[in-house]
Amino acid sequence: RMKSKGTFVSKPKFHQNFTNALESYNDQIIKSGRVPSTIVLDFEVMVPPEDIALHLGLQPGEKAIFLHRKRSADGEPIVSMKSYLPYKKCEFVMKHNLETESLYQILASREETRICKIERLIEAVEATAYDMKNLEINRGKAIQKFISKGFNASDEVIEYSISRYRGDRNTFETILVRND
């Protein structure tokens, strides 16, 4: 209910539990009974900004793969993702169609690039003009920003990503277990 505006029925939120498991976006959305889709907004080889290069463990001037995607469920934008991969290790990814194939499944095809561990930082932020354009949300609305680092079995960073989830359409579950 909104004062002076009336009562509105909101759509149910997408329940996400990827914070508990190494699982692809597509698998998560399919398990929720919805149809996932991806639009690749940018996919190129570049010299990343200095801060991204540091996270990837790259030397100055070393190249990375930049992948910018808009991910939807049942045609509704849910998340925008900017991913960076070290080019030397992940060059083979450039031969794939990231609108129809899962990045994590592609990376898992080689032992040295299979993601075995992810560290995530989660922050609540306000929607920006970028979010208005890519997620069809109003400026100032809630966004859950995830900064993730994906590591291989040798503890090398294979993926660094920044994801922006619509706060009005997502809820996240985390399960903690005591290790006594």
Phi, psi and chi 1 to 4 in degrees:
 res  aa     phi    psi   chi1   chi2   chi3   chi4
   1 ARG       -  140.2  -67.6  178.7 -176.0 -144.0
   2 MET  -127.3  126.3  -63.6 -179.9   73.6      -
   3 LYS   -56.6  132.4 -171.5  174.8 -179.0  178.1
   4 SER    68.2    6.1  -58.2      -      -      -
   5 LYS  -123.9  -25.6  -67.2 -170.1 -179.6 -157.9
   6 GLY   112.7 -166.5      -      -      -      -
   7 THR  -110.5  136.0  -58.0      -      -      -
   8 PHE  -125.1  147.3  -58.8   89.7      -      -
   9 VAL   -97.2  123.0  177.1      -      -      -
  10 SER   -97.0  153.2   64.4      -      -      -
  11 LYS   -73.7  149.7  -63.9  178.4 -174.4  176.3
  12 PRO   -66.3  148.6   20.1  -26.9      -      -
  13 LYS   -78.6  154.7  -68.0 -172.9  176.7 -168.7
  14 PHE   -79.0  120.7  -65.9   98.8      -      -
  15 HIS   -85.0  119.0 -177.0   79.1      -      -
  16 GLN  -114.2  133.5  -51.1  -98.4    6.9      -
  17 ASN  -126.5   23.5   67.4   -1.6      -      -
  18 PHE   -65.4  -11.9   71.1   84.5      -      -
  19 THR   -69.8  -11.0   53.7      -      -      -
  20 ASN  -105.3  -12.6  -63.9  -35.0      -      -
  21 ALA  -147.4  156.4      -      -      -      -
  22 LEU   -84.6   98.3  -76.1  170.2      -      -
  23 GLU  -143.4  145.1 -172.1  171.9   51.3      -
  24 SER   -75.1  157.9   75.1      -      -      -
  25 TYR   -57.5  -46.7  173.7   83.3      -      -
  26 ASN   -58.4  -45.4  -75.0   -9.3      -      -
  27 ASP   -60.9  -43.2  -69.7  -17.2      -      -
  28 GLN   -61.9  -46.2 -177.6   73.5   42.1      -
  29 ILE   -68.8  -40.8  -64.4  -57.7      -      -
  30 ILE   -61.3  -42.9  -70.4  167.5      -      -
  31 LYS   -62.1  -26.6  -80.5 -170.7   -9.3 -170.7
  32 SER   -83.2    0.7   74.7      -      -      -
  33 GLY    85.5   15.7      -      -      -      -
  34 ARG  -114.1  170.0  -66.2  174.2  169.5   84.5
  35 VAL  -104.1  117.8  178.0      -      -      -
  36 PRO   -81.8  153.2   30.6  -33.7      -      -
  37 SER  -150.4  156.9   60.1      -      -      -
  38 THR  -136.3  137.6  -60.4      -      -      -
  39 ILE  -118.1  124.2  -63.4  172.1      -      -
  40 VAL   -85.2  118.2  173.3      -      -      -
  41 LEU   -90.5  -27.8  -57.6  172.3      -      -
  42 ASP  -160.3  141.7 -161.7   -0.3      -      -
  43 PHE  -154.8  101.9 -172.3   34.0      -      -
  44 GLU  -152.7  165.2   64.5  178.6  -42.4      -
  45 VAL   -97.1  133.5  177.0      -      -      -
  46 MET  -151.9  165.3   64.4  178.7  -49.9      -
  47 VAL   -90.0  115.2  174.4      -      -      -
  48 PRO   -73.9  162.5   29.2  -35.2      -      -
  49 PRO   -56.3  154.9  -21.3   30.3      -      -
  50 GLU   -55.5  -42.5 -170.1  175.8  -38.7      -
  51 ASP   -65.2  -37.5   61.3  -35.6      -      -
  52 ILE   -67.9  -43.6  -56.6  -67.4      -      -
  53 ALA   -57.6  -40.7      -      -      -      -
  54 LEU   -62.0  -45.1  -78.9  170.9      -      -
  55 HIS   -61.8  -34.9  -73.7  -67.1      -      -
  56 LEU   -84.0   -6.8  -70.9  171.4      -      -
  57 GLY    72.7   29.0      -      -      -      -
  58 LEU   -90.5  151.1  -59.9  178.7      -      -
  59 GLN   -80.8  156.4  -63.1  -61.0  -45.2      -
  60 PRO   -54.2  132.0  -25.9   34.4      -      -
  61 GLY    87.4  -11.3      -      -      -      -
  62 GLU   -69.5  147.0 -111.6 -172.5  -63.2      -
  63 LYS   -88.4  155.9  -66.6  179.7 -178.0  175.2
  64 ALA  -136.6  158.7      -      -      -      -
  65 ILE   -92.1  131.8  -64.6  169.9      -      -
  66 PHE  -111.3  126.0  172.4   64.8      -      -
  67 LEU  -127.7  118.9  172.3   60.9      -      -
  68 HIS  -116.7  119.5 -175.5 -162.5      -      -
  69 ARG  -129.6  149.9  -64.1  172.7  -73.3  174.6
  70 LYS  -111.4  123.1  177.7  165.6   71.5  170.7
  71 ARG  -111.8  137.8  -39.8  -79.6  -42.5 -101.1
  72 SER  -128.2  163.1  -60.1      -      -      -
  73 ALA  -130.4  125.5      -      -      -      -
  74 ASP    51.7   37.2  -69.4  -18.3      -      -
  75 GLY    81.5   -2.5      -      -      -      -
  76 GLU  -100.0  125.5 -178.0  178.9    4.7      -
  77 PRO   -60.3  131.7  -17.5   28.2      -      -
  78 ILE  -117.6  -39.7  -62.7  -61.4      -      -
  79 VAL  -151.2  145.3   59.1      -      -      -
  80 SER  -113.1  139.3   62.9      -      -      -
  81 MET  -132.5  133.7  -52.8  175.2   83.8      -
  82 LYS  -116.8  115.9  -67.3 -179.8  178.7  179.3
  83 SER  -116.5  143.9  -61.3      -      -      -
  84 TYR  -125.4  134.4  -60.8   84.3      -      -
  85 LEU  -130.0  141.6  -48.3  162.7      -      -
  86 PRO   -65.0  123.3   18.1  -24.0      -      -
  87 TYR   -60.0  -44.2 -179.3   70.6      -      -
  88 LYS   -57.0  -40.0  -76.2 -178.2 -177.1  175.4
  89 LYS   -84.3  -27.8  -69.1 -177.5 -179.8  124.9
  90 CYS  -118.1   18.2  -58.8      -      -      -
  91 GLU   -51.7  -36.8  177.5 -178.2   -0.4      -
  92 PHE   -60.8  -22.1   68.1   97.2      -      -
  93 VAL   -62.9  -29.7  171.2      -      -      -
  94 MET   -63.6  -17.0  -63.6  -61.7  -65.2      -
  95 LYS   -87.6    2.5  -63.8  176.7 -178.2  150.0
  96 HIS  -108.9  158.9  -68.4  -91.6      -      -
  97 ASN   -96.8  103.8 -179.5  -13.9      -      -
  98 LEU   -80.5    2.8  -84.3  -62.1      -      -
  99 GLU   -86.8  -24.2  -71.4 -167.4   -9.5      -
 100 THR  -116.9  -13.6   59.1      -      -      -
 101 GLU  -115.3  151.2  -63.9  178.3   74.6      -
 102 SER   -84.5  128.4  162.9      -      -      -
 103 LEU   -57.9  -45.0  175.6   60.6      -      -
 104 TYR   -66.2  -34.1  -83.6   21.8      -      -
 105 GLN   -69.0  -38.3  -72.4  175.5   -9.7      -
 106 ILE   -63.8  -47.2  -66.0  165.9      -      -
 107 LEU   -63.0  -34.5  -68.2  171.3      -      -
 108 ALA   -70.8  -11.3      -      -      -      -
 109 SER   -69.9  -13.6   69.8      -      -      -
 110 ARG  -128.0  131.7  -63.1 -173.3  179.7 -172.6
 111 GLU   -57.4  -39.0 -168.4   59.5   34.6      -
 112 GLU   -73.0  -11.4   65.1  -87.2   10.9      -
 113 THR  -119.3    0.9   57.5      -      -      -
 114 ARG   -67.0  127.2 -174.1  170.1   60.6   89.9
 115 ILE   -75.3  122.9  -57.4  -67.5      -      -
 116 CYS  -113.4  -19.0  -62.6      -      -      -
 117 LYS  -150.3  144.0  175.3  179.2   87.1  172.8
 118 ILE  -131.6  134.5  -63.6  177.2      -      -
 119 GLU  -106.9  132.4  -66.7  177.5   -1.4      -
 120 ARG  -128.3  138.5  -74.1 -160.5  171.5  100.3
 121 LEU  -112.9  127.7  177.5   66.0      -      -
 122 ILE  -117.4  132.5  -53.9  165.7      -      -
 123 GLU  -140.6  140.1  178.7 -178.3    9.9      -
 124 ALA   -90.0  128.0      -      -      -      -
 125 VAL  -136.8  167.0  -62.8      -      -      -
 126 GLU   -88.0  146.8  -70.8 -175.3    5.0      -
 127 ALA   -62.8  143.0      -      -      -      -
 128 THR  -113.9 -177.7   63.7      -      -      -
 129 ALA   -58.8  -37.1      -      -      -      -
 130 TYR   -57.1  -46.3  167.2   85.8      -      -
 131 ASP   -68.3  -37.6  -59.0  -51.7      -      -
 132 MET   -58.5  -43.3  -69.2  172.0   61.7      -
 133 LYS   -71.2  -47.6  176.8 -176.8  174.5 -168.7
 134 ASN   -89.4  -24.1  -70.5  -63.2      -      -
 135 LEU  -117.4    1.8  -64.3  176.2      -      -
 136 GLU    54.1   52.1  -60.5  171.2   16.6      -
 137 ILE  -129.5  153.1 -170.1  169.9      -      -
 138 ASN   -76.4  144.6  -67.3  -29.6      -      -
 139 ARG   -55.2  139.0  176.4  179.1 -123.8  122.8
 140 GLY    88.4  -13.0      -      -      -      -
 141 LYS   -68.8  167.4  -68.4  -70.1 -172.8  179.8
 142 ALA   -75.6  136.6      -      -      -      -
 143 ILE  -128.9  137.2  -66.0  -72.0      -      -
 144 GLN   -99.3  116.5  -74.7  114.9    5.1      -
 145 LYS   -99.1  124.4  178.2 -179.1  171.2 -177.6
 146 PHE  -112.6  126.4  -75.9   70.5      -      -
 147 ILE  -110.2  119.6  -62.2  174.7      -      -
 148 SER  -124.9  143.9  -55.7      -      -      -
 149 LYS  -122.1  123.7  -78.7 -172.7 -166.2 -179.9
 150 GLY  -103.3  128.7      -      -      -      -
 151 PHE  -112.1  147.8  -62.2   83.1      -      -
 152 ASN   -86.0 -176.6   65.9    9.8      -      -
 153 ALA   -64.0  -23.2      -      -      -      -
 154 SER   -89.3    8.8  -60.8      -      -      -
 155 ASP    66.2   29.2 -143.5   29.6      -      -
 156 GLU   -96.1  140.9  -61.0  168.1  -45.2      -
 157 VAL   -72.9  123.7  178.0      -      -      -
 158 ILE  -106.3  -30.0  -62.7  -60.3      -      -
 159 GLU  -140.0  136.3  179.2 -159.3   24.9      -
 160 TYR  -123.5  124.5  178.7   82.3      -      -
 161 SER  -137.5  152.9   67.7      -      -      -
 162 ILE  -123.6  116.7  -57.1  160.3      -      -
 163 SER  -117.8  142.1  -56.7      -      -      -
 164 ARG  -125.0  108.5  -62.8  177.0   69.0   86.1
 165 TYR   -98.3  139.0  -75.4   82.8      -      -
 166 ARG   -64.7  123.3  -72.3  178.6   57.3  162.8
 167 GLY   -70.5  -27.3      -      -      -      -
 168 ASP   -79.5  -10.4   64.7  -27.2      -      -
 169 ARG  -124.4    1.7  -61.7  -62.9  -67.6  129.9
 170 ASN  -132.5  146.3  -69.4  -78.7      -      -
 171 THR  -133.9  144.9 -176.3      -      -      -
 172 PHE  -120.4  139.8  -61.5   91.4      -      -
 173 GLU  -111.4  136.2  173.2 -174.9  -47.8      -
 174 THR  -130.9  132.8  -59.0      -      -      -
 175 ILE  -114.9  127.1  -60.9  171.1      -      -
 176 LEU  -113.9  140.4  -56.4  173.0      -      -
 177 VAL  -126.4  133.5  178.2      -      -      -
 178 ARG   -68.1  136.7 -176.2  179.7  -59.9  -86.1
 179 ASN  -106.3   37.5  -71.2  -28.4      -      -
 180 ASP   -69.8      -  -65.8  -12.7      -      -
